[in-house]
């Protein structure tokens, strides 16, 4: 009798998050052809807030735990910087080359998760994270790198867009843990509403308002916000079912989709190396299951 294979709910949710994350990046990069990084980050936050607001109004405000407000203040402050840097990096570099650098987030989670939420990895989890990082390394290789195995790591420092994304990966390793605290202190929808709402308002002020909104690429912006909203809700729900590093590691499979998007929509090259890197990351995700 064949064994029935059932996928864990958190895995399905994290996979949905990965798909939405990559598609959100596609529409964000398209929108950045007409918008500054600051205004794009502000619009992403504000539009996501508007999409989440009806859900919160329908469900009502949940009971707020004692750790909610400090985690929201710290999380929104760090996300404010991370969102802007992320948009800036997408604007400066190729989608299939820059976006994969956030795969370093699980590596940083090895340090931040034990400190913030007291989650420690099993041996097999560590092996999965290592495969994900090796995959990100491979994705960053180029044909000329064959003479130096360290060249992809050197590029992380020498290329401005990639260097920025390393900082984003580190910031998100902190905010991912704060997300878990915030969700456990309220619920996924109210946490996201407060997080994106406060971040969007500050970014809007820093960007000196919205400017000429009639000229904005509203189709791309709307699609970006919808995919972001679905993705972050799936991620927050999954955080109640598995460890932070498991959720974020599977989420980073968005790189595989991003490589395809980069080739199809932006004509990006070096796909052989980048697909090999994506395959390594898929292996890492399987080890984490």
Residue frames relative to the residue before (quaternion, step in Angstrom):
aa qw qx qy qz dx dy dz
X 1.0000 0.0000 0.0000 0.0000 0.00 0.00 0.00
X 0.4270 -0.7309 0.4624 0.2637 3.62 -0.61 1.07
X 0.4694 -0.6745 0.5022 0.2694 3.51 -1.11 0.78
X 0.3759 -0.7291 0.5294 0.2163 3.56 -0.82 0.99
X 0.2301 -0.7780 0.5748 0.1064 3.54 -0.84 1.03
X 0.0241 -0.7979 0.6019 -0.0195 3.54 -0.70 1.10
X 0.3180 -0.7457 0.5558 0.1841 3.53 -0.83 0.99
X 0.5143 -0.6442 0.4705 0.3147 3.55 -0.97 0.86
X 0.5830 -0.6027 0.4043 0.3653 3.63 -0.99 0.76
X 0.6468 0.5275 -0.3378 0.4351 3.59 0.96 -0.80
X 0.6267 0.5416 -0.3404 0.4450 3.59 1.09 -0.67
X 0.6423 0.5107 -0.3139 0.4775 3.57 1.01 -0.83
X 0.6619 0.5040 -0.3004 0.4665 3.57 0.97 -0.87
X 0.6660 0.4936 -0.3034 0.4699 3.59 0.94 -0.87
X 0.6350 0.5189 -0.3269 0.4697 3.60 1.07 -0.70
X 0.6158 0.5221 -0.3325 0.4875 3.56 1.08 -0.73
X 0.6238 0.5400 -0.3285 0.4599 3.56 1.01 -0.82
X 0.6498 0.5267 -0.3149 0.4485 3.59 0.95 -0.90
X 0.6604 0.5064 -0.3046 0.4632 3.58 0.94 -0.90
X 0.6772 0.4850 -0.2873 0.4729 3.56 0.91 -0.92
X 0.6246 0.5534 -0.3379 0.4353 3.59 1.01 -0.79
X 0.6828 0.4819 -0.2886 0.4672 3.59 0.87 -0.94
X 0.6759 0.4857 -0.2985 0.4670 3.59 0.94 -0.86
X 0.6016 0.5443 -0.3477 0.4700 3.57 1.10 -0.67
X 0.6486 0.5201 -0.3130 0.4592 3.60 0.98 -0.84
X 0.6086 0.5610 -0.3462 0.4416 3.57 1.04 -0.79
X 0.7269 0.4174 -0.2483 0.4855 3.58 0.78 -1.01
X 0.5928 0.5540 -0.3706 0.4520 3.60 1.13 -0.52
X 0.6691 0.4950 -0.3081 0.4609 3.59 0.90 -0.89
X 0.6210 0.5235 -0.3384 0.4753 3.57 1.06 -0.69
X 0.6785 0.4987 -0.2917 0.4537 3.57 0.92 -0.88
X 0.6258 0.5674 -0.3318 0.4199 3.58 1.12 -0.67
X 0.5204 0.6162 -0.4171 0.4190 3.58 1.25 -0.11
X 0.7731 0.2994 -0.1555 0.5371 3.58 1.25 -0.43
X 0.7527 0.3498 -0.1877 0.5252 3.60 1.23 -0.31
X 0.5061 -0.6033 0.5125 0.3424 3.54 -1.28 0.41
X 0.6533 -0.5187 0.3786 0.4009 3.56 -1.26 0.39
X 0.6489 0.5333 -0.3221 0.4367 3.60 0.97 -0.82
X 0.7003 0.4541 -0.2787 0.4751 3.59 0.86 -0.92
X 0.6201 0.5261 -0.3604 0.4570 3.58 1.01 -0.64
X 0.6574 0.5031 -0.3103 0.4675 3.59 0.91 -0.91
X 0.6420 0.5185 -0.3199 0.4654 3.60 1.03 -0.79
X 0.6827 0.4851 -0.2869 0.4651 3.58 0.89 -0.93
X 0.6077 0.5466 -0.3529 0.4553 3.59 1.03 -0.73
X 0.6876 0.4794 -0.2768 0.4699 3.57 0.90 -0.95
X 0.7085 0.4763 -0.2739 0.4427 3.60 0.82 -0.99
X 0.6653 0.4902 -0.3093 0.4705 3.60 0.94 -0.83
X 0.6218 0.5199 -0.3372 0.4789 3.58 1.06 -0.71
X 0.6243 0.5407 -0.3285 0.4583 3.58 1.04 -0.78
X 0.6623 0.5071 -0.3040 0.4601 3.59 0.93 -0.88
X 0.6633 0.5009 -0.3054 0.4646 3.59 1.03 -0.74
X 0.6907 0.4739 -0.2711 0.4742 3.58 1.11 -0.68
X 0.5478 0.6702 -0.3843 0.3211 3.59 1.12 -0.64
X 0.6645 0.4945 -0.3417 0.4440 3.68 0.81 -0.81
X 0.6253 0.5389 -0.3449 0.4468 3.61 1.04 -0.72
X 0.6684 0.4946 -0.2957 0.4702 3.58 0.95 -0.91
X 0.6523 0.5089 -0.3176 0.4633 3.60 0.96 -0.82
X 0.6636 0.5022 -0.3030 0.4644 3.57 1.03 -0.76
X 0.7312 0.4215 -0.2372 0.4811 3.59 0.92 -0.87
X 0.4150 -0.6973 0.4786 0.3353 3.56 1.12 -0.66
X 0.5837 -0.5797 0.4339 0.3674 3.55 -1.24 0.41
X 0.3719 -0.7530 0.4968 0.2190 3.61 -0.73 1.00
X 0.6401 -0.4629 0.4167 0.4499 3.54 -1.31 0.00
X 0.2791 -0.7851 0.5384 0.1259 3.57 -0.81 1.05
X 0.3240 -0.7620 0.5342 0.1703 3.56 -0.75 1.08
X 0.6788 -0.5316 0.3323 0.3824 3.59 -1.24 0.36
X 0.6939 0.4761 -0.2794 0.4624 3.60 1.17 -0.47
X 0.4525 0.7370 -0.4308 0.2580 3.58 1.26 -0.12
X 0.7574 0.4516 -0.2607 0.3929 3.57 0.56 -1.12
X 0.6648 0.4788 -0.3302 0.4688 3.59 0.95 -0.72
X 0.6481 0.5042 -0.3249 0.4692 3.60 1.04 -0.71
X 0.6357 0.5209 -0.3269 0.4666 3.59 1.09 -0.69
X 0.6506 0.5160 -0.3121 0.4616 3.58 0.96 -0.86
X 0.7001 0.4518 -0.2690 0.4831 3.56 0.86 -0.95
X 0.6644 0.5209 -0.3047 0.4408 3.58 0.95 -0.89
X 0.6782 0.4795 -0.2962 0.4716 3.58 0.92 -0.87
X 0.6244 0.5395 -0.3393 0.4515 3.60 1.06 -0.70
X 0.6950 0.4585 -0.2710 0.4829 3.57 0.93 -0.92
X 0.6541 0.5087 -0.3170 0.4614 3.59 1.02 -0.77
X 0.5621 0.5918 -0.3830 0.4327 3.57 1.12 -0.61
X 0.6874 0.4534 -0.2679 0.5001 3.57 0.91 -0.95
X 0.6780 0.5134 -0.2986 0.4331 3.58 0.87 -0.97
X 0.6472 0.5216 -0.3276 0.4492 3.63 0.92 -0.86
X 0.6731 0.4906 -0.3031 0.4630 3.56 0.91 -0.90
X 0.6617 0.4992 -0.3063 0.4681 3.59 0.92 -0.88
X 0.6350 0.5396 -0.3246 0.4474 3.57 1.01 -0.82
X 0.6673 0.4869 -0.2952 0.4800 3.57 0.91 -0.92
X 0.6392 0.5294 -0.3199 0.4570 3.56 1.02 -0.80
X 0.6621 0.5008 -0.3063 0.4659 3.60 0.95 -0.85
X 0.6408 0.5142 -0.3238 0.4691 3.61 0.99 -0.79
X 0.6451 0.5311 -0.3079 0.4550 3.54 1.07 -0.76
X 0.7271 0.4635 -0.2294 0.4515 3.57 1.02 -0.85
X 0.8245 0.2447 -0.0890 0.5024 3.60 0.97 -0.81
X 0.6543 -0.4904 0.3961 0.4179 3.55 -1.37 0.04
X 0.5836 -0.6168 0.4068 0.3369 3.55 -1.03 0.87
X 0.7371 0.4327 -0.2458 0.4572 3.60 0.80 -1.00
X 0.6807 0.4595 -0.2941 0.4889 3.60 1.23 -0.19
X 0.7270 0.4391 -0.2413 0.4695 3.57 0.98 -0.84
X 0.6670 0.5372 -0.3146 0.4093 3.60 0.81 -0.99
X 0.6438 0.5453 -0.3556 0.4022 3.67 0.90 -0.71
X 0.5429 0.6381 -0.4133 0.3568 3.60 1.12 -0.42
X 0.5912 0.5738 -0.3819 0.4188 3.60 1.12 -0.45
X 0.4767 0.6532 -0.4453 0.3844 3.58 1.27 -0.04
X 0.5435 0.6013 -0.4038 0.4243 3.57 1.25 -0.11
X 0.4501 0.7072 -0.4429 0.3181 3.59 1.24 -0.24
X 0.6708 0.4830 -0.3313 0.4549 3.66 0.80 -0.82
X 0.5969 0.5546 -0.3681 0.4479 3.59 1.10 -0.60
X 0.6779 0.4685 -0.2841 0.4902 3.57 0.94 -0.88
X 0.5955 0.5777 -0.3610 0.4258 3.59 1.15 -0.58
X 0.5308 0.6166 -0.4070 0.4152 3.57 1.19 -0.43
X 0.7183 0.4074 -0.2292 0.5153 3.56 1.18 -0.61
X 0.7463 0.4479 -0.2425 0.4285 3.57 0.81 -1.00
X 0.6339 0.5594 -0.3502 0.4032 3.64 0.96 -0.74
X 0.6618 0.4824 -0.3340 0.4666 3.65 0.86 -0.76
X 0.6838 0.4996 -0.2897 0.4460 3.58 1.04 -0.75
X 0.7685 0.3948 -0.1953 0.4641 3.60 0.92 -0.92
X 0.8267 0.1380 -0.0496 0.5432 3.61 0.80 -0.96
X 0.4434 -0.7355 0.4244 0.2870 3.60 1.28 0.27
X 0.4161 0.6682 -0.5009 0.3599 3.58 0.99 0.89
X 0.0951 -0.7993 0.5932 0.0149 3.56 -0.75 1.11
X 0.4412 -0.7310 0.4677 0.2287 3.54 -1.00 0.86
X 0.4243 -0.6355 0.5771 0.2881 3.51 -1.25 0.58
X 0.6998 -0.4727 0.3107 0.4363 3.59 -1.25 0.33
X 0.6879 0.4887 -0.3039 0.4423 3.59 0.85 -0.93
X 0.5954 0.5467 -0.3690 0.4588 3.60 1.11 -0.55
X 0.6430 0.5218 -0.3186 0.4613 3.58 0.96 -0.84
X 0.6384 0.5231 -0.3276 0.4599 3.58 1.00 -0.82
X 0.6495 0.5192 -0.3179 0.4557 3.58 0.99 -0.79
X 0.6444 0.5106 -0.3191 0.4714 3.56 0.99 -0.83
X 0.6382 0.5322 -0.3289 0.4486 3.59 0.98 -0.84
X 0.6460 0.5097 -0.3180 0.4709 3.59 0.99 -0.81
X 0.6293 0.5310 -0.3333 0.4593 3.57 1.03 -0.74
X 0.6672 0.4947 -0.2997 0.4694 3.57 0.96 -0.84
X 0.6296 0.5163 -0.3336 0.4752 3.60 1.02 -0.80
X 0.6260 0.5388 -0.3309 0.4564 3.56 1.06 -0.74
X 0.6450 0.5056 -0.3165 0.4777 3.56 0.99 -0.80
X 0.6051 0.5476 -0.3379 0.4689 3.58 1.10 -0.73
X 0.6812 0.4900 -0.2864 0.4624 3.57 0.88 -0.98
X 0.6292 0.5433 -0.3326 0.4453 3.57 1.02 -0.76
X 0.7014 0.4686 -0.2594 0.4703 3.55 1.12 -0.64
X 0.5033 0.6520 -0.4269 0.3732 3.59 1.28 -0.01
X 0.1395 -0.7448 0.6438 0.1068 3.51 -1.33 0.45
X 0.7026 -0.4715 0.3134 0.4310 3.56 -1.23 0.33
X 0.6800 0.5051 -0.2939 0.4429 3.58 0.98 -0.79
X 0.5689 0.6387 -0.3721 0.3605 3.58 1.24 -0.28
X 0.4619 0.7296 -0.4306 0.2625 3.59 1.26 -0.27
X 0.6511 0.5253 -0.3197 0.4448 3.60 1.14 -0.51
X 0.7897 0.1800 -0.0994 0.5780 3.58 1.20 -0.32
X 0.3437 -0.7554 0.5236 0.1926 3.55 -0.60 1.15
X 0.6715 0.5012 -0.2961 0.4584 3.58 1.18 -0.45
X 0.4381 0.7391 -0.4431 0.2558 3.59 1.24 -0.23
X 0.6446 0.5082 -0.3576 0.4453 3.66 0.87 -0.73
X 0.6521 0.4925 -0.3184 0.4805 3.59 1.05 -0.69
X 0.6199 0.5275 -0.3365 0.4736 3.57 1.08 -0.71
X 0.6352 0.5415 -0.3236 0.4456 3.58 1.04 -0.82
X 0.5807 0.5886 -0.3767 0.4177 3.57 1.08 -0.64
X 0.7178 0.4144 -0.2382 0.5062 3.57 1.10 -0.68
X 0.7126 0.4828 -0.2661 0.4339 3.58 0.97 -0.83
X 0.7020 0.4304 -0.2677 0.5002 3.60 1.08 -0.68
X 0.4624 -0.7267 0.4260 0.2768 3.62 -0.50 1.15
X 0.6719 0.5055 -0.3179 0.4382 3.62 0.84 -0.93
X 0.6844 0.4740 -0.2900 0.4721 3.58 0.96 -0.83
X 0.6163 0.5398 -0.3400 0.4617 3.56 1.07 -0.72
X 0.6275 0.5259 -0.3270 0.4719 3.57 1.02 -0.79
X 0.6845 0.5023 -0.2958 0.4378 3.58 0.92 -0.90
X 0.5629 0.5650 -0.3915 0.4590 3.61 1.17 -0.44
X 0.6401 0.5122 -0.3149 0.4783 3.58 1.01 -0.82
X 0.6325 0.5289 -0.3241 0.4638 3.58 1.01 -0.83
X 0.6404 0.5333 -0.3227 0.4487 3.58 0.95 -0.89
X 0.6636 0.4949 -0.3056 0.4705 3.57 0.98 -0.81
X 0.6507 0.5124 -0.3178 0.4616 3.60 0.93 -0.87
X 0.6850 0.4839 -0.2874 0.4626 3.58 0.96 -0.83
X 0.5733 0.5583 -0.3949 0.4512 3.59 1.17 -0.35
X 0.6515 0.4749 -0.3086 0.5049 3.58 1.19 -0.50
X 0.7062 0.4726 -0.2809 0.4460 3.59 0.79 -1.00
X 0.5809 0.5770 -0.3843 0.4266 3.62 1.11 -0.53
X 0.6614 0.4792 -0.2985 0.4937 3.57 1.05 -0.74
X 0.6312 0.5194 -0.3288 0.4729 3.58 1.06 -0.72
X 0.5792 0.5764 -0.3654 0.4458 3.58 1.14 -0.65
X 0.6647 0.5038 -0.3141 0.4535 3.57 0.91 -0.88
X 0.6368 0.5149 -0.3238 0.4738 3.58 1.01 -0.80
X 0.6745 0.5124 -0.2902 0.4453 3.57 0.92 -0.94
X 0.6606 0.5011 -0.3041 0.4691 3.58 0.97 -0.87
X 0.6805 0.4787 -0.2884 0.4740 3.58 0.96 -0.84
X 0.6849 0.4633 -0.2767 0.4895 3.60 1.23 -0.42
X 0.7724 0.1674 -0.1256 0.5996 3.62 1.27 0.00
X 0.5071 -0.5640 0.4313 0.4886 3.57 -0.29 -1.31
X 0.7102 -0.4881 0.2747 0.4264 3.65 -1.16 0.40
X 0.7010 0.4979 -0.2840 0.4243 3.57 0.89 -0.93
X 0.6848 0.4698 -0.2933 0.4735 3.58 0.86 -0.90
X 0.6158 0.5461 -0.3405 0.4546 3.58 1.03 -0.76
X 0.6906 0.4755 -0.2808 0.4670 3.59 0.84 -0.97
X 0.6151 0.5505 -0.3467 0.4454 3.58 1.03 -0.77
X 0.6916 0.4648 -0.2787 0.4774 3.59 0.86 -0.94
X 0.6604 0.5274 -0.3076 0.4371 3.57 0.95 -0.90
X 0.7364 0.4039 -0.2374 0.4880 3.59 0.72 -1.04
X 0.6210 0.5583 -0.3496 0.4248 3.59 1.03 -0.71
X 0.6999 0.4565 -0.2745 0.4758 3.58 0.81 -0.97
X 0.6390 0.5227 -0.3228 0.4629 3.59 1.02 -0.80
X 0.6773 0.5122 -0.2923 0.4398 3.57 0.90 -0.93
X 0.6472 0.5234 -0.3261 0.4482 3.60 0.96 -0.82
X 0.6710 0.4854 -0.3028 0.4716 3.59 0.90 -0.89
X 0.6594 0.5004 -0.3116 0.4666 3.61 0.93 -0.84
X 0.6160 0.5421 -0.3416 0.4582 3.58 1.08 -0.70
X 0.6477 0.5038 -0.3103 0.4800 3.58 1.00 -0.80
X 0.6707 0.4985 -0.2954 0.4630 3.57 0.91 -0.91
X 0.7040 0.4491 -0.2565 0.4868 3.58 1.11 -0.69
X 0.4274 -0.7349 0.4301 0.3038 3.57 1.37 0.19
X 0.7622 -0.3662 0.1920 0.4981 3.54 0.84 1.02
X 0.6541 -0.5493 0.3716 0.3639 3.53 -1.32 0.00
X 0.3692 -0.7431 0.4924 0.2629 3.59 1.15 -0.46
X 0.7851 -0.3171 0.2330 0.4784 3.62 -1.20 -0.53
X 0.1822 -0.8468 0.4912 0.0922 3.59 0.21 1.29
X 0.5731 0.6072 -0.3883 0.3900 3.62 1.12 -0.51
X 0.6946 0.4722 -0.2693 0.4713 3.58 1.13 -0.57
X 0.4869 0.6844 -0.4276 0.3341 3.60 1.24 -0.04
X 0.4603 -0.6586 0.5134 0.3014 3.62 -1.14 0.58
X 0.1314 -0.8714 0.4673 0.0704 3.56 0.50 1.23
X 0.5966 0.5577 -0.3808 0.4337 3.62 1.06 -0.55
X 0.6828 0.4682 -0.2816 0.4851 3.56 0.90 -0.92
X 0.6534 0.5188 -0.3124 0.4542 3.57 0.99 -0.83
X 0.6545 0.5081 -0.3152 0.4628 3.59 0.97 -0.83
X 0.6507 0.5024 -0.3142 0.4748 3.58 0.96 -0.87
X 0.6219 0.5468 -0.3286 0.4542 3.57 1.01 -0.84
X 0.6941 0.4795 -0.2783 0.4592 3.59 0.85 -0.95
X 0.6436 0.5250 -0.3291 0.4493 3.61 0.98 -0.81
X 0.6910 0.4602 -0.2856 0.4787 3.59 0.84 -0.95
X 0.6285 0.5239 -0.3433 0.4611 3.58 1.03 -0.68
X 0.6561 0.5223 -0.3142 0.4450 3.59 0.93 -0.88
X 0.6690 0.4862 -0.3008 0.4749 3.58 0.87 -0.93
X 0.6728 0.5223 -0.2952 0.4328 3.56 0.95 -0.91
X 0.7066 0.4559 -0.2846 0.4602 3.59 0.83 -0.91
X 0.6118 0.5297 -0.3585 0.4654 3.61 1.07 -0.63
X 0.6445 0.5121 -0.3202 0.4689 3.59 0.94 -0.86
X 0.6511 0.5195 -0.3152 0.4549 3.58 0.99 -0.82
X 0.6842 0.4920 -0.2993 0.4475 3.59 0.85 -0.91
X 0.6345 0.5078 -0.3318 0.4791 3.59 1.04 -0.73
X 0.6583 0.5198 -0.3067 0.4499 3.60 0.98 -0.85
X 0.5999 0.5944 -0.3612 0.3955 3.59 1.09 -0.65
X 0.6417 0.5055 -0.3251 0.4765 3.60 1.21 -0.37
X 0.7134 0.4635 -0.2347 0.4703 3.58 1.30 -0.19
X 0.7951 0.1124 -0.0509 0.5939 3.61 1.20 -0.36
X 0.6601 -0.5027 0.3674 0.4203 3.55 -1.30 0.09
X 0.6532 -0.5222 0.3765 0.3985 3.55 -1.24 0.46
X 0.6900 0.4926 -0.3036 0.4349 3.59 0.83 -0.95
X 0.6146 0.5364 -0.3571 0.4551 3.63 1.05 -0.60
X 0.6702 0.5012 -0.2977 0.4593 3.57 0.89 -0.96
X 0.7071 0.4644 -0.2744 0.4572 3.58 0.81 -1.00
X 0.6215 0.5455 -0.3504 0.4398 3.60 1.03 -0.70
X 0.6772 0.4573 -0.2937 0.4961 3.60 0.92 -0.85
X 0.5995 0.5716 -0.3521 0.4358 3.58 1.04 -0.74
X 0.6685 0.5267 -0.3028 0.4290 3.58 1.02 -0.77
X 0.4602 0.6438 -0.4664 0.3952 3.58 1.26 0.13
X 0.4151 0.6923 -0.4668 0.3611 3.56 1.29 0.02
X 0.5268 0.6436 -0.3975 0.3877 3.58 1.23 -0.44
X 0.6301 0.5433 -0.3367 0.4409 3.58 0.96 -0.85
X 0.6724 0.4698 -0.2840 0.4964 3.56 0.96 -0.88
X 0.6383 0.5470 -0.3237 0.4343 3.56 1.04 -0.79
X 0.6029 0.5475 -0.3538 0.4600 3.59 1.08 -0.67
X 0.6542 0.5020 -0.3044 0.4767 3.56 0.97 -0.87
X 0.6530 0.5124 -0.3104 0.4633 3.58 0.91 -0.90
X 0.6511 0.5299 -0.3216 0.4380 3.58 0.92 -0.88
X 0.6812 0.4823 -0.2855 0.4711 3.59 1.00 -0.83
X 0.7237 0.4666 -0.2518 0.4418 3.57 0.84 -1.03
X 0.8069 0.3282 -0.1519 0.4671 3.58 0.78 -1.02
X 0.7967 0.2685 -0.1396 0.5231 3.61 1.11 -0.54
X 0.4421 -0.7367 0.4276 0.2811 3.60 1.27 0.11
X 0.2823 0.7856 -0.5063 0.2165 3.59 1.09 0.67
X 0.3751 -0.7547 0.5108 0.1698 3.58 -1.09 0.81
X 0.7053 0.4778 -0.3467 0.3926 3.55 -1.39 -0.40
X 0.2291 0.8282 -0.4884 0.1517 3.57 1.07 0.70
X 0.5724 0.6066 -0.3930 0.3871 3.61 1.07 -0.61
X 0.6935 0.4632 -0.2747 0.4786 3.56 0.84 -1.00
X 0.6913 0.5014 -0.2859 0.4346 3.56 0.93 -0.88
X 0.6402 0.4977 -0.3361 0.4790 3.59 1.07 -0.61
X 0.6047 0.5346 -0.3585 0.4691 3.59 1.08 -0.64
X 0.6421 0.5166 -0.3153 0.4706 3.56 0.98 -0.81
X 0.6481 0.5143 -0.3184 0.4628 3.58 0.98 -0.83
X 0.6311 0.5310 -0.3324 0.4576 3.60 1.04 -0.76
X 0.6319 0.5236 -0.3277 0.4682 3.59 1.02 -0.77
X 0.6569 0.5041 -0.3121 0.4658 3.56 1.01 -0.77
X 0.6068 0.5319 -0.3548 0.4722 3.58 1.09 -0.64
X 0.6279 0.5241 -0.3314 0.4703 3.58 1.04 -0.77
X 0.6360 0.5321 -0.3206 0.4577 3.56 1.03 -0.80
X 0.6508 0.5163 -0.3143 0.4594 3.57 0.99 -0.81
X 0.6315 0.5307 -0.3292 0.4595 3.60 1.05 -0.82
X 0.6381 0.5266 -0.3282 0.4558 3.58 1.00 -0.81
X 0.6631 0.5307 -0.2979 0.4357 3.57 1.08 -0.71
X 0.5686 0.6344 -0.3823 0.3580 3.61 1.19 -0.43
